Amino acid sequence: MYLYAAFLGGSPAAGRMGEDHEVVFVIASDSREAKKLATSKWSGKGRGHVDAVQRIDQVDGYEIALAQVARKGGDRTDLHSFN
């Protein structure tokens, strides 16, 4: 299993010219499975689609390791908005 980042796109919100986007993370065995899982995490209006997926093995010289936790399901991420 690997960590994937997925860039999702979808229908624009009212009054917007371009489509909305968001980044989600999924754990999958390959990019095809990652695409399927990521699509289900779209939180925008309408039906979302995957613009890109990237497997993440290493970031800034740190190797990424996965460990399954006892509590399954859901994500635990902090959002820090600077807008």
HELIX and SHEET records of a PDB file:
HELIX    1   1 SER A   31  THR A   39  1                                   9    
SHEET    1   A 3 ASP A  20  ALA A  28  0                                        
SHEET    2   A 3 TYR A   2  GLY A  10 -1                                        
SHEET    3   A 3 HIS A  49  ILE A  56 -1                                        
SHEET    1   B 2 GLN A  58  VAL A  59  0                                        
SHEET    2   B 2 TYR A  62  GLU A  63 -1                                        
END                                                                             
